[in-house]
Amino acid sequence: MASSDSKGYSSYDDEVSFLKEFVELTELTDPSGKSKIAVSAALQGRVMTSTALGENGRSYGWINRELFSSGDTSEHFNAYGGEERFWLGPEGGQFSVFFKNGDDFNLDNWYTPRLIDLEKFEIKEQGASSVVFTKEATLTNYSGFQFELEIERKVEVLSPAQVFMQLGIESISGINTVAYQTTNTLKNMGSKDWEKETGLLSIWLLGMFNPSPSTTIVIPFHPGSEADLGIPVNDNYFGKVPHERLILKDSVLYFSADGTLRSKIGLSPARAKNILGSYDATNRILTILQYNQPQGVQDYVNSMWEIQASPFTGDVINSYNDGPAEPGKKPMGPFYELETSSPALALKSGQEGSHIQLTCHFEGDEEDLDRILKQILGVSIDEISKAFN
């Protein structure tokens, strides 16, 4: 059983020691030794967890200890956890890579490709603060098109000074910070071009984090009329999200990350900005994700579980709150997810496309965290705390 502090977080050292019983880890650190992350080649170069305060600091990633300890694997999906995993979309539709041709779109027929679930990536380069993984593979979609591809994934820890510079905000000396950037590249290794008519892939990054009753997901969005920009948020993935769990203001939304109700939201390219985050008010932990969102690009793969009239009108940003799939059942976690996707990649033979994401965790005084929140997400801690009240 994991030891944890009084507010539910295990230490980084405790989580890493546990993980090393089951998988090899690559640990990366900044020059100070305080900012640390643990990455697993066995799980596709996944960032399993991180800390801003060295070995004894809180571990930010959600780890599925029960699954690791069981030694079991599922044909459908192995939710090992980890705060940034590499996936490929689309999940549903006629170009899905999770369903076989002719199968109905239901949970019994949903299979995560082994490539992004159980297969190991190779380490190409490694240093104290960065590591590069590679993988060559083939993948066939629902419509029968076979992708021949190469994946390259670079993971690097940034120093606090680099973090503040990259976010474009003033440096705050008294705050504890860990941040890492991943550069994820997909290359068409086959002789055939990847075209809309036969389906396209996207790079999809998903992070699993520890929920709490006081954790709120905060996503700024572009304001405007539905006639011009479409709906502000798609909340129909698992049935409409109850109003008390999803609050929309003029240009920002708040989504509960308490890990008690299975629910998911998504934002379109017309609405999404290149930034999102979450705030745990009890533990004073701010998590920020920033990603490269190409301007003017509208084609994103659609992951809805149906044959789609519009397969390239998908979401750029998603967030998932875990909970029981059925009344009386155990949740998968619980955890919550922050997710971003690349555009649909129409790559000619030999071409490549990339998706870059920065993940940051900040711990410190409310006053300092409030300054960061206002600069990056445009809201205050007070506004977040009142969102659901």
VOPAGU-2260 file (C-alpha; in pm, 1 decimal, decimal comma):
REM VOPAGU-2260
SITE   aa  ch    i         X         Y         Z
SITE  MET   A    0       0,0       0,0       0,0
SITE  ALA   A    1     135,9     344,2     -91,4
SITE  SER   A    2     223,1     575,9     190,9
SITE  SER   A    3      86,7     925,2     132,6
SITE  ASP   A    4      67,8    1261,0     300,7
SITE  SER   A    5    -241,1    1371,8     488,1
SITE  LYS   A    6    -388,6    1511,4     167,2
SITE  GLY   A    7    -366,0    1205,9     -53,3
SITE  TYR   A    8     -39,7    1242,7    -245,9
SITE  SER   A    9     235,1     980,3    -234,8
SITE  SER   A   10     596,5    1094,5    -241,3
SITE  TYR   A   11     792,4    1082,1    -564,2
SITE  ASP   A   12    1042,6     838,8    -412,2
SITE  ASP   A   13     764,3     608,1    -293,9
SITE  GLU   A   14     601,8     594,2    -637,7
SITE  VAL   A   15     930,1     549,8    -823,6
SITE  SER   A   16    1043,3     271,6    -587,8
SITE  PHE   A   17     713,9      93,8    -649,9
SITE  LEU   A   18     733,2     133,9   -1028,5
SITE  LYS   A   19    1088,0       0,0   -1043,7
SITE  GLU   A   20     956,9    -336,8    -922,0
SITE  PHE   A   21     770,4    -371,0   -1254,6
SITE  VAL   A   22     930,3    -153,7   -1525,4
SITE  GLU   A   23    1264,5       5,6   -1599,4
SITE  LEU   A   24    1259,1     381,3   -1551,0
SITE  THR   A   25    1465,5     665,4   -1688,6
SITE  GLU   A   26    1485,4     950,9   -1438,4
SITE  LEU   A   27    1552,0    1302,4   -1564,5
SITE  THR   A   28    1630,5    1610,5   -1358,5
SITE  ASP   A   29    1712,7    1976,8   -1391,5
SITE  PRO   A   30    2053,5    2103,5   -1263,3
SITE  SER   A   31    1912,6    2178,9    -916,0
SITE  GLY   A   32    1801,3    1818,0    -863,2
SITE  LYS   A   33    1462,7    1934,0    -731,5
SITE  SER   A   34    1269,2    1904,5   -1057,6
SITE  LYS   A   35    1252,2    1533,6   -1140,1
SITE  ILE   A   36    1050,3    1311,8   -1373,3
SITE  ALA   A   37    1034,2     934,1   -1423,7
SITE  VAL   A   38     985,6     802,2   -1778,7
SITE  SER   A   39     922,4     445,3   -1898,0
SITE  ALA   A   40    1044,8     309,5   -2233,8
SITE  ALA   A   41     839,3      -6,1   -2168,4
SITE  LEU   A   42     525,3     210,4   -2172,2
SITE  GLN   A   43     592,6     407,2   -2491,7
SITE  GLY   A   44     817,3     672,3   -2339,1
SITE  ARG   A   45     543,4     760,5   -2090,5
SITE  VAL   A   46     607,4    1021,6   -1821,7
SITE  MET   A   47     491,1     823,5   -1521,4
SITE  THR   A   48     524,5    1096,9   -1261,6
SITE  SER   A   49     714,1    1408,2   -1156,9
SITE  THR   A   50     796,9    1620,1    -854,4
SITE  ALA   A   51     899,9    1978,9    -782,5
SITE  LEU   A   52    1072,4    1902,1    -451,1
SITE  GLY   A   53    1306,5    1609,8    -512,5
SITE  GLU   A   54    1260,7    1255,3    -382,5
SITE  ASN   A   55    1051,3    1357,9     -83,9
SITE  GLY   A   56     824,3    1590,3    -281,0
SITE  ARG   A   57     472,5    1507,3    -387,7
SITE  SER   A   58     428,9    1274,3    -685,2
SITE  TYR   A   59     195,8    1439,0    -936,5
SITE  GLY   A   60     110,6    1153,5   -1174,0
SITE  TRP   A   61    -165,9     901,4   -1102,1
SITE  ILE   A   62     -26,4     545,4   -1087,0
SITE  ASN   A   63    -249,1     237,8   -1105,0
SITE  ARG   A   64     -77,0      31,2    -836,9
SITE  GLU   A   65    -349,7    -230,7    -839,2
SITE  LEU   A   66    -295,5    -308,8   -1208,6
SITE  PHE   A   67      84,6    -319,3   -1181,9
SITE  SER   A   68      65,3    -547,3    -877,4
SITE  SER   A   69    -183,7    -786,1   -1038,5
SITE  GLY   A   70      51,4    -875,5   -1324,6
SITE  ASP   A   71    -255,9    -904,1   -1547,7
SITE  THR   A   72    -301,4    -743,7   -1887,7
SITE  SER   A   73    -621,0    -672,4   -2077,2
SITE  GLU   A   74    -678,0    -701,4   -2451,3
SITE  HIS   A   75    -881,7    -381,2   -2442,3
SITE  PHE   A   76    -676,2    -124,4   -2248,0
SITE  ASN   A   77    -423,2    -126,7   -1965,1
SITE  ALA   A   78    -472,2     183,3   -1754,0
SITE  TYR   A   79    -128,9     188,7   -1593,0
SITE  GLY   A   80    -155,7     561,5   -1536,2
SITE  GLY   A   81     116,8     816,1   -1591,0
SITE  GLU   A   82      91,6    1189,2   -1639,4
SITE  GLU   A   83     165,0    1199,1   -2011,4
SITE  ARG   A   84     117,5     906,7   -2245,5
SITE  PHE   A   85     153,5     891,3   -2623,5
SITE  TRP   A   86    -155,3     781,6   -2814,2
SITE  LEU   A   87    -281,4     804,3   -3171,9
SITE  GLY   A   88    -629,1     909,5   -3288,7
SITE  PRO   A   89    -897,4     872,9   -3403,3
SITE  GLU   A   90   -1061,0     653,7   -3143,7
SITE  GLY   A   91   -1397,6     608,4   -3319,0
SITE  GLY   A   92   -1550,0     641,7   -3665,2
SITE  GLN   A   93   -1475,2     490,7   -4003,0
SITE  PHE   A   94   -1105,7     578,1   -3969,6
SITE  SER   A   95   -1069,0     453,3   -3611,3
SITE  VAL   A   96    -756,8     266,1   -3503,1
SITE  PHE   A   97    -938,2     122,8   -3196,8
SITE  PHE   A   98   -1212,6     -71,3   -3382,0
SITE  LYS   A   99   -1195,4    -338,0   -3652,6
SITE  ASN   A  100   -1382,0    -305,6   -3981,0
SITE  GLY   A  101   -1750,5    -391,5   -3950,3
SITE  ASP   A  102   -1758,4    -403,4   -3569,2
SITE  ASP   A  103   -2021,6    -208,8   -3379,7
SITE  PHE   A  104   -1888,0      84,6   -3181,0
SITE  ASN   A  105   -1925,7     -47,8   -2828,6
SITE  LEU   A  106   -1696,5    -123,9   -2535,6
SITE  ASP   A  107   -1677,2    -496,4   -2615,7
SITE  ASN   A  108   -1524,7    -419,8   -2957,0
SITE  TRP   A  109   -1294,9    -136,9   -2840,9
SITE  TYR   A  110    -926,4    -235,7   -2841,7
SITE  THR   A  111    -636,9       1,0   -2779,0
SITE  PRO   A  112    -363,8     -81,6   -3034,1
SITE  ARG   A  113     -80,8    -268,7   -2859,9
SITE  LEU   A  114     158,1     -16,3   -3016,5
SITE  ILE   A  115      29,5     251,1   -2776,8
SITE  ASP   A  116     -61,9      24,3   -2487,0
SITE  LEU   A  117     188,6    -254,8   -2422,2
SITE  GLU   A  118     473,8    -227,7   -2674,1
SITE  LYS   A  119     813,8     -92,6   -2576,8
SITE  PHE   A  120     976,3     208,2   -2740,8
SITE  GLU   A  121    1353,5     207,3   -2794,1
SITE  ILE   A  122    1586,9     462,3   -2636,9
SITE  LYS   A  123    1773,4     648,6   -2911,6
SITE  GLU   A  124    1953,5     914,3   -2701,4
SITE  GLN   A  125    1977,3     985,3   -2330,7
SITE  GLY   A  126    2123,1    1257,4   -2109,0
SITE  ALA   A  127    2072,3    1393,9   -1757,6
SITE  SER   A  128    1773,9    1610,9   -1852,8
SITE  SER   A  129    1641,5    1455,3   -2176,6
SITE  VAL   A  130    1573,9    1126,1   -2351,7
SITE  VAL   A  131    1463,9    1037,2   -2705,4
SITE  PHE   A  132    1250,1     730,9   -2785,4
SITE  THR   A  133    1174,6     575,5   -3125,1
SITE  LYS   A  134     939,5     311,4   -3262,8
SITE  GLU   A  135     859,6     177,7   -3611,0
SITE  ALA   A  136     524,6       7,8   -3664,7
SITE  THR   A  137     227,9     -61,3   -3889,2
SITE  LEU   A  138    -129,8      19,4   -3796,0
SITE  THR   A  139    -452,6     -56,8   -3983,6
SITE  ASN   A  140    -764,3     156,3   -3947,2
SITE  TYR   A  141   -1134,7      62,1   -3954,1
SITE  SER   A  142   -1151,3     127,9   -4329,7
SITE  GLY   A  143    -858,8    -106,7   -4397,7
SITE  PHE   A  144    -584,6     145,7   -4475,1
SITE  GLN   A  145    -243,3      39,4   -4342,7
SITE  PHE   A  146     -14,0     306,0   -4202,3
SITE  GLU   A  147     359,0     240,9   -4205,2
SITE  LEU   A  148     499,0     481,9   -3952,6
SITE  GLU   A  149     786,5     586,3   -3731,5
SITE  ILE   A  150     739,7     758,5   -3397,7
SITE  GLU   A  151    1003,0     974,0   -3230,0
SITE  ARG   A  152     935,0    1114,0   -2883,7
SITE  LYS   A  153    1173,7    1349,3   -2702,9
SITE  VAL   A  154    1115,6    1419,8   -2332,6
SITE  GLU   A  155    1314,3    1696,0   -2161,4
SITE  VAL   A  156    1304,8    1861,0   -1820,0
SITE  LEU   A  157    1318,4    2240,4   -1817,8
SITE  SER   A  158    1473,0    2460,7   -1551,6
SITE  PRO   A  159    1239,8    2701,8   -1367,7
SITE  ALA   A  160    1390,6    2995,4   -1561,0
SITE  GLN   A  161    1316,0    2818,9   -1891,8
SITE  VAL   A  162     961,5    2746,5   -1778,3
SITE  PHE   A  163     872,3    3106,0   -1698,7
SITE  MET   A  164    1034,8    3223,3   -2021,6
SITE  GLN   A  165     842,3    2969,4   -2228,3
SITE  LEU   A  166     514,0    3063,4   -2062,6
SITE  GLY   A  167     592,5    3429,4   -2118,6
SITE  ILE   A  168     542,6    3536,0   -1756,3
SITE  GLU   A  169     754,8    3696,5   -1487,1
SITE  SER   A  170     972,9    3464,0   -1280,4
SITE  ILE   A  171     865,2    3392,8    -921,9
SITE  SER   A  172    1154,6    3284,3    -702,1
SITE  GLY   A  173     963,4    3144,8    -404,7
SITE  ILE   A  174     762,3    2887,7    -594,2
SITE  ASN   A  175     847,3    2519,3    -647,3
SITE  THR   A  176     831,1    2411,6   -1010,1
SITE  VAL   A  177     874,7    2105,1   -1228,2
SITE  ALA   A  178     815,6    2118,6   -1602,8
SITE  TYR   A  179     887,7    1896,8   -1898,8
SITE  GLN   A  180     836,4    1933,5   -2270,1
SITE  THR   A  181     771,0    1651,1   -2511,7
SITE  THR   A  182     827,8    1675,0   -2886,8
SITE  ASN   A  183     630,7    1400,1   -3058,0
SITE  THR   A  184     692,0    1329,5   -3425,9
SITE  LEU   A  185     507,7    1094,9   -3660,9
SITE  LYS   A  186     663,8    1004,9   -3997,0
SITE  ASN   A  187     501,7     835,6   -4297,7
SITE  MET   A  188     744,5     553,1   -4376,3
SITE  GLY   A  189     527,2     392,3   -4644,4
SITE  SER   A  190     507,1     443,1   -5020,2
SITE  LYS   A  191     145,9     568,1   -5003,2
SITE  ASP   A  192      45,9     920,1   -4903,1
SITE  TRP   A  193    -188,6     959,4   -4606,0
SITE  GLU   A  194    -507,6    1117,1   -4739,8
SITE  LYS   A  195    -848,9    1213,4   -4603,6
SITE  GLU   A  196   -1023,2     962,1   -4827,6
SITE  THR   A  197    -853,5     666,9   -4653,5
SITE  GLY   A  198    -814,1     823,0   -4309,3
SITE  LEU   A  199    -556,2    1025,9   -4119,6
SITE  LEU   A  200    -385,6     989,6   -3782,1
SITE  SER   A  201    -331,3    1245,0   -3508,0
SITE  ILE   A  202     -83,9    1258,4   -3220,6
SITE  TRP   A  203    -283,0    1243,7   -2896,4
SITE  LEU   A  204    -129,1    1314,4   -2554,8
SITE  LEU   A  205    -316,6    1221,3   -2237,7
SITE  GLY   A  206    -218,5    1288,9   -1877,0
SITE  MET   A  207    -362,0    1112,7   -1572,0
SITE  PHE   A  208    -353,0    1308,9   -1246,2
SITE  ASN   A  209    -471,8    1263,7    -887,5
SITE  PRO   A  210    -823,8    1398,9    -828,5
SITE  SER   A  211    -955,3    1566,5    -514,9
SITE  PRO   A  212   -1283,1    1729,4    -407,7
SITE  SER   A  213   -1109,2    2067,8    -442,4
SITE  THR   A  214    -953,6    2017,8    -787,6
SITE  THR   A  215   -1098,9    2220,3   -1074,6
SITE  ILE   A  216   -1002,6    2205,8   -1443,0
SITE  VAL   A  217    -976,9    2554,1   -1596,0
SITE  ILE   A  218    -987,1    2599,9   -1974,4
SITE  PRO   A  219    -993,3    2946,1   -2137,3
SITE  PHE   A  220   -1164,9    2956,7   -2476,6
SITE  HIS   A  221   -1232,2    3200,4   -2759,0
SITE  PRO   A  222   -1561,7    3381,8   -2694,8
SITE  GLY   A  223   -1812,5    3439,0   -2972,0
SITE  SER   A  224   -2148,5    3333,4   -3106,4
SITE  GLU   A  225   -2232,5    2971,7   -3182,8
SITE  ALA   A  226   -2322,8    3079,2   -3535,9
SITE  ASP   A  227   -1963,4    3193,4   -3591,1
SITE  LEU   A  228   -1760,5    2950,5   -3377,1
SITE  GLY   A  229   -1986,3    2656,6   -3294,7
SITE  ILE   A  230   -2067,1    2536,3   -2944,4
SITE  PRO   A  231   -1820,8    2643,7   -2673,0
SITE  VAL   A  232   -1777,2    2288,8   -2542,6
SITE  ASN   A  233   -1873,5    1934,6   -2643,5
SITE  ASP   A  234   -1999,7    1759,3   -2328,7
SITE  ASN   A  235   -2187,8    1466,4   -2482,2
SITE  TYR   A  236   -1918,3    1197,6   -2478,2
SITE  PHE   A  237   -2069,2     995,5   -2190,7
SITE  GLY   A  238   -2399,8    1174,6   -2160,8
SITE  LYS   A  239   -2441,9    1542,4   -2090,8
SITE  VAL   A  240   -2232,7    1672,7   -1801,1
SITE  PRO   A  241   -2453,9    1802,1   -1514,8
SITE  HIS   A  242   -2460,5    2180,0   -1489,2
SITE  GLU   A  243   -2318,0    2179,4   -1137,2
SITE  ARG   A  244   -2001,6    2008,8   -1269,8
SITE  LEU   A  245   -1940,5    2221,9   -1580,2
SITE  ILE   A  246   -1964,0    2598,9   -1551,4
SITE  LEU   A  247   -1919,3    2824,2   -1857,1
SITE  LYS   A  248   -1833,8    3190,4   -1820,7
SITE  ASP   A  249   -1780,8    3432,8   -2110,9
SITE  SER   A  250   -1435,5    3303,0   -2204,7
SITE  VAL   A  251   -1341,6    3032,2   -1953,0
SITE  LEU   A  252   -1492,7    2704,4   -1835,8
SITE  TYR   A  253   -1462,4    2518,6   -1506,8
SITE  PHE   A  254   -1492,6    2138,5   -1495,3
SITE  SER   A  255   -1494,6    1929,1   -1176,8
SITE  ALA   A  256   -1196,5    1694,3   -1132,5
SITE  ASP   A  257   -1318,6    1512,3    -822,5
SITE  GLY   A  258   -1293,8    1159,3    -968,4
SITE  THR   A  259   -1652,1    1064,1    -877,3
SITE  LEU   A  260   -1852,4    1099,1   -1202,5
SITE  ARG   A  261   -1744,1     959,3   -1539,9
SITE  SER   A  262   -1763,8    1258,4   -1772,7
SITE  LYS   A  263   -1569,4    1413,6   -2059,2
SITE  ILE   A  264   -1553,4    1742,7   -2247,0
SITE  GLY   A  265   -1383,0    1868,1   -2562,1
SITE  LEU   A  266   -1307,6    2198,4   -2736,4
SITE  SER   A  267   -1292,8    2251,5   -3112,0
SITE  PRO   A  268   -1010,0    2434,1   -3295,6
SITE  ALA   A  269   -1235,4    2738,6   -3330,6
SITE  ARG   A  270   -1278,4    2758,6   -2951,8
SITE  ALA   A  271    -956,1    2617,2   -2805,9
SITE  LYS   A  272    -659,3    2824,4   -2702,7
SITE  ASN   A  273    -310,8    2673,9   -2663,2
SITE  ILE   A  274    -332,5    2661,5   -2283,1
SITE  LEU   A  275    -530,2    2479,2   -2012,5
SITE  GLY   A  276    -481,3    2372,1   -1653,9
SITE  SER   A  277    -613,9    2256,7   -1319,2
SITE  TYR   A  278    -592,2    2380,2    -962,4
SITE  ASP   A  279    -602,6    2174,1    -642,7
SITE  ALA   A  280    -705,3    2431,7    -382,4
SITE  THR   A  281    -646,4    2207,6     -79,0
SITE  ASN   A  282    -288,4    2120,2    -168,4
SITE  ARG   A  283    -210,7    2445,2    -354,0
SITE  ILE   A  284     -96,4    2264,7    -671,0
SITE  LEU   A  285    -135,7    2435,4   -1007,0
SITE  THR   A  286     -93,3    2228,7   -1324,8
SITE  ILE   A  287     -54,2    2400,3   -1662,4
SITE  LEU   A  288     -43,3    2248,9   -2012,0
SITE  GLN   A  289      70,4    2448,5   -2314,3
SITE  TYR   A  290      88,1    2300,1   -2663,6
SITE  ASN   A  291     164,4    2407,1   -3019,5
SITE  GLN   A  292    -165,6    2481,9   -3191,1
SITE  PRO   A  293    -114,0    2567,4   -3559,3
SITE  GLN   A  294    -309,9    2879,4   -3651,8
SITE  GLY   A  295    -589,4    2845,8   -3904,3
SITE  VAL   A  296    -588,5    2464,1   -3908,1
SITE  GLN   A  297    -937,4    2319,3   -3873,4
SITE  ASP   A  298    -895,7    1949,0   -3956,5
SITE  TYR   A  299    -879,8    1739,4   -3638,9
SITE  VAL   A  300    -977,7    1373,5   -3624,5
SITE  ASN   A  301   -1321,5    1294,3   -3485,1
SITE  SER   A  302   -1319,7    1026,5   -3213,3
SITE  MET   A  303   -1695,5     986,9   -3163,1
SITE  TRP   A  304   -1803,4     619,9   -3158,6
SITE  GLU   A  305   -2012,5     619,6   -3478,1
SITE  ILE   A  306   -1983,5     626,4   -3855,9
SITE  GLN   A  307   -1930,0     996,8   -3900,4
SITE  ALA   A  308   -2066,6    1245,1   -4151,3
SITE  SER   A  309   -1774,2    1476,0   -4063,4
SITE  PRO   A  310   -1464,9    1272,1   -3967,0
SITE  PHE   A  311   -1234,5    1576,3   -3945,0
SITE  THR   A  312   -1431,7    1799,7   -3709,5
SITE  GLY   A  313   -1281,2    1665,9   -3387,8
SITE  ASP   A  314   -1159,9    1833,0   -3070,6
SITE  VAL   A  315    -817,8    1981,8   -2996,3
SITE  ILE   A  316    -845,5    1975,4   -2616,3
SITE  ASN   A  317   -1019,0    1712,5   -2404,4
SITE  SER   A  318   -1060,4    1656,7   -2033,3
SITE  TYR   A  319   -1192,4    1348,3   -1858,8
SITE  ASN   A  320   -1313,0    1302,2   -1501,2
SITE  ASP   A  321   -1317,0     938,4   -1392,2
SITE  GLY   A  322   -1595,3     765,8   -1205,4
SITE  PRO   A  323   -1789,8     438,0   -1212,8
SITE  ALA   A  324   -1896,2     335,0   -1564,7
SITE  GLU   A  325   -2215,5     191,9   -1409,7
SITE  PRO   A  326   -2383,7     243,0   -1071,4
SITE  GLY   A  327   -2225,5      21,3    -808,4
SITE  LYS   A  328   -1913,6     -50,4   -1016,7
SITE  LYS   A  329   -1559,8      53,1    -920,2
SITE  PRO   A  330   -1408,2     342,8   -1112,9
SITE  MET   A  331   -1106,0     275,3   -1331,2
SITE  GLY   A  332    -899,9     506,4   -1110,1
SITE  PRO   A  333   -1015,1     742,4    -991,3
SITE  PHE   A  334    -813,0    1005,7   -1178,1
SITE  TYR   A  335    -869,5    1298,0   -1410,7
SITE  GLU   A  336    -715,2    1362,1   -1751,5
SITE  LEU   A  337    -591,5    1663,4   -1945,3
SITE  GLU   A  338    -548,6    1589,1   -2316,3
SITE  THR   A  339    -431,8    1766,5   -2633,6
SITE  SER   A  340    -415,0    1655,5   -2996,6
SITE  SER   A  341    -230,4    1747,3   -3312,7
SITE  PRO   A  342    -421,5    1824,3   -3631,7
SITE  ALA   A  343    -508,0    1535,4   -3864,0
SITE  LEU   A  344    -174,2    1456,6   -4029,9
SITE  ALA   A  345    -203,4    1439,7   -4409,7
SITE  LEU   A  346     155,8    1324,9   -4463,5
SITE  LYS   A  347     299,5    1240,9   -4801,3
SITE  SER   A  348     541,5     948,2   -4823,4
SITE  GLY   A  349     851,8    1043,3   -4624,7
SITE  GLN   A  350     691,3    1346,6   -4457,5
SITE  GLU   A  351     658,8    1399,0   -4082,2
SITE  GLY   A  352     442,4    1602,5   -3845,7
SITE  SER   A  353     492,2    1700,2   -3480,9
SITE  HIS   A  354     300,6    1789,0   -3167,1
SITE  ILE   A  355     477,0    1964,2   -2878,0
SITE  GLN   A  356     341,8    1985,5   -2524,6
SITE  LEU   A  357     471,2    2152,4   -2208,6
SITE  THR   A  358     346,5    2023,7   -1871,0
SITE  CYS   A  359     414,5    2232,8   -1558,9
SITE  HIS   A  360     336,2    2185,1   -1190,7
SITE  PHE   A  361     365,3    2472,3    -943,6
SITE  GLU   A  362     347,5    2445,3    -563,3
SITE  GLY   A  363     366,7    2740,6    -330,2
SITE  ASP   A  364     183,7    3022,8    -157,1
SITE  GLU   A  365    -162,4    3114,6    -279,5
SITE  GLU   A  366     -46,3    3467,6    -357,7
SITE  ASP   A  367     223,9    3341,5    -595,1
SITE  LEU   A  368      -4,1    3083,0    -754,6
SITE  ASP   A  369    -268,9    3350,2    -799,8
SITE  ARG   A  370     -20,8    3565,8    -993,3
SITE  ILE   A  371      56,0    3274,8   -1228,3
SITE  LEU   A  372    -310,9    3188,2   -1276,7
SITE  LYS   A  373    -405,5    3544,5   -1367,5
SITE  GLN   A  374    -122,7    3574,2   -1619,1
SITE  ILE   A  375    -169,3    3235,6   -1787,0
SITE  LEU   A  376    -535,3    3136,8   -1753,4
SITE  GLY   A  377    -683,1    3482,2   -1692,0
SITE  VAL   A  378    -862,0    3390,5   -1369,8
SITE  SER   A  379    -792,2    3418,8    -997,2
SITE  ILE   A  380    -796,5    3157,5    -722,7
SITE  ASP   A  381   -1100,6    3337,0    -579,1
SITE  GLU   A  382   -1288,4    3298,9    -910,1
SITE  ILE   A  383   -1202,4    2928,5    -926,6
SITE  SER   A  384   -1312,7    2869,1    -565,7
SITE  LYS   A  385   -1647,1    3035,3    -632,5
SITE  ALA   A  386   -1714,5    2861,9    -965,6
SITE  PHE   A  387   -1915,3    2574,7    -817,2
SITE  ASN   A  388   -2063,4    2769,0    -526,1
